Amino acid sequence: MENYAEQLETLTQQEKELQFTAFNSDTALTLGLKIVELAKQKGKAITVNITVNGKVLFHHAMQGTSADQADWIRRKNNVVARFGRCSFYVAIDHKHRGVVFEDIKYLDPRDHAANGGAFPVTIKDSGMIGTVTVSGLRQAEDHALVIEGLRAVLD
């Protein structure tokens, strides 16, 4: 049996810890390329997207990915924008509460996916300005790759 409360606490800590003092298109390029490099090292094919204030600053679909990943990214990003939390947090939180996310009447599942892989781009002491999103793996792996990339760039 999974410990949802513990997972939620870990995700909350990641959201508090992994914040930027500044973020621009150069930061997005560095972060995006780092995530692609990490995926290559692991032999994984992903699509990565970094969007700030509705503007795509980085998007790369690796060889072996499908066009579906772009739609998964859009839907995961919508969840982060709607809830202000990483998409994996929203997925785990709904499981923890026994709520089937896709059954929520006011959220169209064609536009929202509570699956791990989208993480808020946040400016310390200011707030969320965008998302960094990975698609193509299992949701926990998508999320972990984003976290690994953020840690590498922020350290």
C-alpha positions, 0 to 999 in steps of 0.5 A: 500500500502506498503512503500518499501522505508521505508522497504529498509531503515530499512533493510539497518540499520539492515545490518549496525547494526548487525555485529560481531567483530569476528565469529567462529564455537562457535559463529555459534553454539550459534547463531544457538541454539538461533534461534532454541530456539526462534522458539520453544518459538513461536511454529514454525518449521524451518530449520536454517543454518549458513555458513561461506566461503562455510563451513556449521558451523550449520544446524538444521531442526526442527521436522515438517520441510520438505526437501524443506527447505534445497533447499530454504536455498541454493537458499536464500544464493545464493542471499546474495552471489550474491548481498551482501545484505540480501535476504529480501532486494533484494526481497523488492528492486525488488518489489519497482522497479517493477521487477519480480525477477524470470524473470531476465534472468541471474539468474536461479530461481532454484538457486536463491530465493529473499525471506526473511530469509538469512542475511549476517554474516558480520565482522565489518570493514572487510566485509561479510563472510557468511550467517545465514538463516531461512526457513519454515515460511513466508519470513517476519517471517523468516527474523524477526527470524534471526534478533531476534537471531542476536540481542540476540547474539550480545547484 
